[in-house]
């Protein structure tokens, strides 16, 4: 096969607790990550020449070496030079449906799809742990995006434990089109303001991580109790993003007052989501909030939670 088309789902955080410093400029985190059906489509094909090409119709998505999908292909070239030499490079076309710079892992899921696509194109036969090791070199969210679903994530997000799927629930996503929040800024500001609360000792970090495995949020996910999950949503980055971005706070409050079972900002934002029991409830909430906030810059998506990661769709 010389080409593949892959589905690359977005993700939201159902839980994001900052535990401490990882010592490498990153943070030790405890998270629950969740795939959603909103997804990009990645077409990848062998081109027989010694190059990597990236195409995307979205004006805010770079197509040069700064694109994470390009970096994923370059990493495969670096790791498997003999395959690249024999089979040539790849052409990657990104059909962008996930909003850009939204805290939804759009770049990370595209990169994960490229790893899977090249593994198949070159018939490498990589195992999932081998793909995860490669993914971890590209970014904290890329390993999760491979298998997707619902997962507990520790460290920078690379230590993953799968949880039962929650694919009966829906979300309404809201994002101001022109608003972007720097992830680096959000974490650095949090460190500056709340660094004194960080867990310092490695054994204390390990103890907190172990308690998280058996904590209330994991318990309610195992019970598939949407109402209780909605009450336990947590994102520490809201403490710095919401005071600095009143639009995001206004959107969060509108969702909160709309009857959703829970609402929260995803990742470093600025996307806010409302967790819902049904598609009908999600559509009602979208309509209610769009009447309350009439800003033409505000976009909405209604989508379902998903138990899937990267999936082969077809040959393009």
BELBELZI-V475036 format. One record per backbone hydrogen bond with DSSP energy under -1.0 kcal/mol. NH is the residue of the N-H (numbers start at 0). CO is the residue of the C=O. If there is no record, write none. Layout:
NH|CO, NH|CO
This chain:
3|43, 4|313, 5|41, 6|310, 7|39, 9|37, 10|103, 11|33, 13|31, 14|31, 15|233, 16|29, 18|27, 19|27, 21|25, 27|19, 28|154, 29|16, 30|152, 31|14, 32|150, 33|11, 34|148, 35|9, 36|303, 39|7, 40|94, 41|5, 42|92, 43|3, 44|90, 45|1, 46|88, 50|48, 52|89, 54|91, 60|57, 66|63, 70|66, 71|67, 72|68, 73|69, 74|70, 75|71, 76|72, 77|73, 78|74, 79|75, 83|79, 84|80, 85|81, 86|82, 87|83, 88|48, 90|44, 91|52, 92|42, 93|54, 94|40, 108|104, 109|105, 110|106, 111|107, 112|108, 113|109, 114|110, 115|111, 116|112, 117|113, 118|114, 119|115, 120|116, 121|117, 123|118, 130|126, 131|127, 132|128, 133|129, 134|130, 135|131, 136|133, 137|134, 138|134, 144|140, 145|141, 147|143, 150|32, 151|160, 152|30, 153|158, 156|153, 158|153, 159|157, 160|151, 162|149, 168|165, 169|275, 170|302, 171|273, 172|300, 173|271, 174|298, 176|296, 178|175, 185|181, 186|182, 187|183, 188|184, 189|185, 190|186, 191|187, 192|188, 193|189, 194|190, 196|193, 197|194, 198|18, 204|200, 205|201, 206|202, 207|203, 208|204, 209|205, 210|206, 211|207, 212|208, 214|211, 218|214, 219|215, 220|216, 221|217, 222|218, 224|219, 225|223, 228|224, 229|225, 230|226, 231|227, 233|13, 235|15, 237|234, 238|235, 239|236, 240|236, 241|237, 244|240, 248|244, 249|245, 250|246, 251|247, 252|248, 253|249, 254|250, 255|251, 256|252, 257|254, 260|274, 263|272, 265|270, 268|265, 270|101, 271|173, 272|263, 273|171, 274|261, 275|169, 281|277, 282|278, 283|279, 284|280, 285|281, 286|282, 287|283, 288|284, 289|285, 290|286, 291|287, 292|288, 297|294, 298|174, 300|172, 302|170, 304|168, 305|34, 309|145, 310|6, 312|4, 313|4
